[in-house]
Amino acid sequence: MWEYVSGTSMIHRNIDKSYTALIYTWEANNAKIITWINNFVEHSIDTQLIKYKTSKEVWNHLQRLFTQSNFKKQYQLENDIQALHQKNISIQGFDYAMTYL
């Protein structure tokens, strides 16, 4: 099914009517993939995906959505991790201790 998401398997609307079964199969698989994706994303994201007709368009939208860098949030998370402790040991020290025990 990855061919649908990557766009290497695309429907061609100008093909002969003898290929109706192929078009039906393509559309069914495309709809199946979109359903799978919708089942695994949060509802707030699900509503954004309604406007897309192909699984490739859905995938491209998700890729844009989740690959945007948020340096402020990343900095905050890194600071939070640095501040975490397990008893009297920092997370880094705890990780080191667990690795070598």
ROSE-4610 file (N, C-alpha, C; in Angstrom, 1 decimal, always signed):
// ROSE-4610
residu = [M/M/M/W/W/W/E/E/E/Y/Y/Y/V/V/V/S/S/S/G/G/G/T/T/T/S/S/S/M/M/M/I/I/I/H/H/H/R/R/R/N/N/N/I/I/I/D/D/D/K/K/K/S/S/S/Y/Y/Y/T/T/T/A/A/A/L/L/L/I/I/I/Y/Y/Y/T/T/T/W/W/W/E/E/E/A/A/A/N/N/N/N/N/N/A/A/A/K/K/K/I/I/I/I/I/I/T/T/T/W/W/W/I/I/I/N/N/N/N/N/N/F/F/F/V/V/V/E/E/E/H/H/H/S/S/S/I/I/I/D/D/D/T/T/T/Q/Q/Q/L/L/L/I/I/I/K/K/K/Y/Y/Y/K/K/K/T/T/T/S/S/S/K/K/K/E/E/E/V/V/V/W/W/W/N/N/N/H/H/H/L/L/L/Q/Q/Q/R/R/R/L/L/L/F/F/F/T/T/T/Q/Q/Q/S/S/S/N/N/N/F/F/F/K/K/K/K/K/K/Q/Q/Q/Y/Y/Y/Q/Q/Q/L/L/L/E/E/E/N/N/N/D/D/D/I/I/I/Q/Q/Q/A/A/A/L/L/L/H/H/H/Q/Q/Q/K/K/K/N/N/N/I/I/I/S/S/S/I/I/I/Q/Q/Q/G/G/G/F/F/F/D/D/D/Y/Y/Y/A/A/A/M/M/M/T/T/T/Y/Y/Y/L/L/L]
num = [1/1/1/2/2/2/3/3/3/4/4/4/5/5/5/6/6/6/7/7/7/8/8/8/9/9/9/10/10/10/11/11/11/12/12/12/13/13/13/14/14/14/15/15/15/16/16/16/17/17/17/18/18/18/19/19/19/20/20/20/21/21/21/22/22/22/23/23/23/24/24/24/25/25/25/26/26/26/27/27/27/28/28/28/29/29/29/30/30/30/31/31/31/32/32/32/33/33/33/34/34/34/35/35/35/36/36/36/37/37/37/38/38/38/39/39/39/40/40/40/41/41/41/42/42/42/43/43/43/44/44/44/45/45/45/46/46/46/47/47/47/48/48/48/49/49/49/50/50/50/51/51/51/52/52/52/53/53/53/54/54/54/55/55/55/56/56/56/57/57/57/58/58/58/59/59/59/60/60/60/61/61/61/62/62/62/63/63/63/64/64/64/65/65/65/66/66/66/67/67/67/68/68/68/69/69/69/70/70/70/71/71/71/72/72/72/73/73/73/74/74/74/75/75/75/76/76/76/77/77/77/78/78/78/79/79/79/80/80/80/81/81/81/82/82/82/83/83/83/84/84/84/85/85/85/86/86/86/87/87/87/88/88/88/89/89/89/90/90/90/91/91/91/92/92/92/93/93/93/94/94/94/95/95/95/96/96/96/97/97/97/98/98/98/99/99/99/100/100/100/101/101/101]
x = [+0.8/+0.0/+0.9/+2.2/+3.0/+3.0/+2.8/+2.8/+1.7/+0.6/-0.5/-0.1/+0.6/+1.0/+2.1/+3.0/+4.2/+3.8/+2.7/+2.3/+2.8/+3.5/+3.9/+2.8/+1.7/+0.5/-0.6/-0.8/-1.8/-2.9/-4.1/-5.2/-5.1/-5.4/-5.4/-6.8/-7.4/-8.8/-9.1/-8.0/-8.3/-8.0/-8.1/-7.8/-9.1/-9.0/-10.1/-11.1/-12.3/-13.4/-13.1/-12.3/-12.0/-11.2/-10.7/-9.9/-10.7/-12.0/-12.9/-12.6/-12.4/-12.1/-10.8/-9.8/-8.6/-8.8/-9.6/-10.0/-10.7/-11.6/-12.4/-11.4/-10.5/-9.5/-8.6/-8.2/-7.3/-8.1/-9.3/-10.1/-10.4/-10.7/-11.0/-9.7/-8.6/-7.3/-7.0/-7.2/-6.9/-7.8/-9.1/-10.0/-9.6/-9.2/-8.8/-7.6/-6.6/-5.4/-5.8/-6.7/-7.1/-7.9/-8.7/-9.4/-8.4/-7.4/-6.4/-5.7/-5.3/-4.6/-5.6/-6.8/-7.8/-8.0/-7.9/-8.1/-7.0/-5.8/-4.6/-4.3/-5.0/-4.6/-5.7/-5.3/-6.3/-7.4/-8.5/-9.7/-9.4/-8.7/-8.4/-7.6/-6.8/-6.0/-6.9/-7.7/-8.7/-9.5/-10.0/-10.9/-10.1/-8.8/-8.0/-7.8/-8.0/-7.7/-8.9/-10.0/-11.2/-11.1/-10.4/-10.4/-9.5/-8.7/-7.8/-8.5/-8.3/-8.9/-8.0/-6.7/-5.8/-5.0/-4.5/-3.7/-2.4/-1.9/-0.6/-0.8/-2.0/-2.2/-2.3/-3.0/-3.1/-1.7/-0.9/+0.5/+1.3/+1.2/+2.0/+1.6/+0.3/-0.2/+0.4/+0.3/+0.9/+2.4/+3.1/+4.5/+4.8/+4.1/+4.3/+4.0/+2.9/+2.4/+3.4/+4.0/+4.9/+6.4/+6.8/+8.2/+8.6/+7.6/+7.9/+8.7/+9.8/+10.6/+10.0/+10.1/+9.6/+10.7/+11.7/+12.9/+12.6/+11.5/+11.2/+10.7/+9.9/+9.3/+10.5/+11.3/+12.5/+13.4/+13.7/+14.5/+13.9/+12.6/+11.8/+11.9/+11.7/+11.7/+13.1/+14.1/+15.5/+15.8/+15.3/+15.5/+14.8/+13.6/+12.8/+13.5/+14.0/+14.8/+16.0/+16.7/+17.9/+17.5/+16.3/+15.8/+15.3/+15.0/+14.4/+15.4/+14.9/+15.7/+15.0/+15.7/+15.2/+15.9/+15.1/+15.6/+16.7/+17.9/+19.0/+19.9/+19.5/+20.3/+19.6/+20.4/+19.8/+19.4/+18.6/+18.2/+19.4/+20.4/+21.6/+22.4/+22.5/+23.2/+22.5/+21.1/+20.3/+20.4/+20.4/+20.6/+21.9/+23.0/+24.3/+24.4/+23.8/+23.8/+23.0/+21.9/+21.1/+21.8/+22.6/+23.3/+24.4/+25.1/+26.3/+26.0/+24.8/+24.5/+24.4]
y = [-1.2/+0.0/+1.3/+1.1/+2.3/+3.1/+2.4/+3.0/+4.1/+3.9/+4.9/+6.1/+5.9/+7.0/+7.8/+7.1/+7.7/+8.4/+8.0/+8.6/+7.9/+6.7/+6.0/+5.2/+5.0/+4.3/+5.4/+5.9/+7.0/+6.5/+7.1/+6.8/+7.8/+7.2/+8.0/+8.1/+9.2/+9.3/+9.2/+9.3/+9.3/+8.0/+6.9/+5.6/+5.0/+4.0/+3.3/+2.7/+2.6/+2.1/+0.6/-0.1/-1.5/-1.6/-0.5/-0.5/-0.1/-0.1/+0.3/-0.5/-1.8/-2.6/-2.1/-1.7/-1.2/+0.1/+0.9/+2.2/+1.9/+1.0/+0.7/+0.2/-0.7/-1.2/-0.1/+0.8/+1.9/+2.7/+3.1/+4.0/+3.3/+2.0/+1.2/+1.2/+0.9/+0.9/+2.3/+3.3/+4.6/+5.0/+4.7/+5.0/+4.2/+2.9/+2.1/+2.7/+3.2/+3.8/+5.1/+5.9/+7.2/+6.8/+5.8/+5.3/+4.9/+4.1/+3.7/+4.9/+5.8/+7.0/+7.8/+8.0/+8.7/+8.0/+6.7/+5.9/+6.1/+6.5/+6.7/+8.1/+9.1/+10.4/+11.0/+12.0/+12.7/+13.3/+13.5/+14.0/+15.4/+16.2/+17.6/+17.5/+16.5/+16.4/+15.7/+14.7/+14.0/+15.0/+16.1/+17.0/+17.8/+17.9/+18.7/+17.8/+16.5/+15.6/+15.4/+15.8/+15.6/+16.2/+17.3/+18.0/+17.3/+16.3/+15.6/+14.3/+14.1/+13.0/+11.8/+11.9/+10.8/+10.6/+9.4/+9.1/+9.8/+10.1/+10.9/+12.3/+12.9/+14.2/+14.3/+13.2/+13.1/+13.0/+12.1/+11.9/+13.1/+13.8/+15.1/+16.1/+16.2/+17.1/+16.8/+15.5/+15.1/+15.3/+15.1/+15.3/+16.8/+17.7/+19.1/+19.5/+18.9/+19.2/+18.8/+17.6/+17.0/+17.2/+17.8/+18.1/+19.5/+20.3/+21.7/+21.8/+22.6/+22.7/+23.7/+23.4/+24.3/+24.4/+25.3/+25.4/+25.8/+26.7/+27.1/+25.9/+25.1/+23.9/+22.9/+22.7/+21.8/+22.3/+23.5/+24.1/+23.9/+24.1/+23.9/+22.4/+21.5/+20.1/+19.6/+20.2/+19.8/+20.3/+21.5/+22.1/+21.2/+20.8/+20.0/+18.6/+18.1/+16.8/+17.0/+18.1/+18.3/+18.5/+19.0/+19.2/+18.0/+17.0/+15.7/+15.0/+14.4/+13.6/+12.4/+11.3/+10.1/+10.0/+10.3/+10.4/+11.5/+11.2/+12.3/+12.3/+11.5/+11.3/+12.0/+12.7/+13.3/+12.2/+12.6/+11.6/+11.1/+11.9/+11.5/+10.5/+10.8/+9.9/+8.6/+8.7/+7.5/+6.6/+7.2/+6.4/+5.8/+6.5/+5.9/+4.7/+5.0/+3.9/+2.7/+2.9/+1.7/+1.0/+1.7/+1.0/+0.1/+0.6/-0.2/-1.0/-1.2/-2.0/-3.5]
z = [+0.0/+0.0/+0.0/+0.3/+0.3/-1.0/-2.1/-3.4/-3.5/-2.7/-2.7/-2.0/-0.8/+0.1/-0.6/-1.2/-1.8/-3.1/-3.7/-5.0/-6.2/-6.0/-7.2/-7.9/-7.1/-7.7/-7.7/-8.9/-9.1/-10.1/-9.9/-10.8/-12.0/-13.1/-14.3/-14.9/-14.8/-15.2/-16.7/-17.5/-18.9/-19.5/-18.7/-19.3/-19.8/-20.6/-21.3/-20.3/-20.6/-19.7/-19.4/-20.1/-19.8/-18.5/-18.1/-16.8/-15.6/-15.7/-14.6/-13.4/-13.5/-12.3/-11.6/-12.4/-11.8/-11.1/-11.7/-11.0/-9.7/-9.7/-8.5/-7.5/-7.8/-6.9/-6.3/-7.2/-6.7/-5.7/-6.1/-5.2/-3.9/-3.9/-2.7/-1.8/-2.4/-1.6/-1.0/-1.8/-1.4/-0.2/-0.3/+0.8/+2.0/+1.8/+3.0/+3.7/+3.0/+3.6/+4.3/+3.7/+4.4/+5.7/+5.7/+6.9/+7.9/+7.5/+8.5/+9.2/+8.3/+8.9/+9.8/+9.4/+10.3/+11.6/+11.6/+12.8/+13.8/+13.3/+14.2/+14.6/+14.1/+14.4/+15.3/+16.1/+17.0/+16.2/+16.8/+16.1/+15.5/+16.3/+15.8/+14.4/+14.3/+13.0/+12.0/+12.4/+11.5/+10.7/+11.4/+10.7/+9.6/+9.8/+8.8/+7.5/+7.6/+6.5/+5.6/+6.0/+5.2/+3.8/+3.6/+2.3/+1.3/+1.7/+0.8/+0.2/-1.1/-1.8/-1.9/-1.8/-2.0/-0.7/-0.5/+0.6/+0.5/-0.7/-0.8/-0.3/-0.6/-0.2/+1.4/+1.9/+3.4/+4.0/+3.4/+3.9/+3.8/+2.7/+2.6/+3.6/+3.9/+4.9/+6.3/+6.6/+7.9/+8.0/+6.9/+6.8/+7.1/+6.5/+6.7/+8.1/+8.6/+10.0/+11.0/+10.9/+11.9/+11.7/+10.6/+10.4/+10.6/+11.0/+11.3/+12.6/+12.5/+13.7/+14.6/+15.9/+16.9/+18.0/+17.7/+18.5/+19.9/+20.1/+21.4/+22.3/+21.7/+22.4/+22.6/+21.6/+21.8/+22.9/+23.0/+24.0/+25.4/+25.5/+26.7/+27.2/+26.2/+26.5/+27.0/+26.3/+26.7/+28.1/+28.4/+29.8/+30.8/+30.5/+31.4/+31.6/+30.6/+30.8/+31.7/+31.5/+32.3/+33.8/+34.0/+35.4/+36.1/+35.3/+35.9/+36.8/+37.8/+38.7/+39.2/+39.4/+40.0/+41.4/+42.4/+43.8/+43.7/+44.0/+44.1/+42.8/+41.8/+40.6/+39.5/+38.7/+37.5/+36.5/+35.5/+34.5/+33.8/+33.4/+32.8/+33.7/+34.9/+35.9/+36.1/+36.1/+36.3/+35.1/+33.9/+32.7/+32.7/+33.1/+33.1/+34.1/+35.3/+36.4/+35.9/+35.2/+34.7/+33.6/+32.8/+31.8/+32.3/+33.4/+33.8/+35.1/+35.5/+36.6/+36.2]
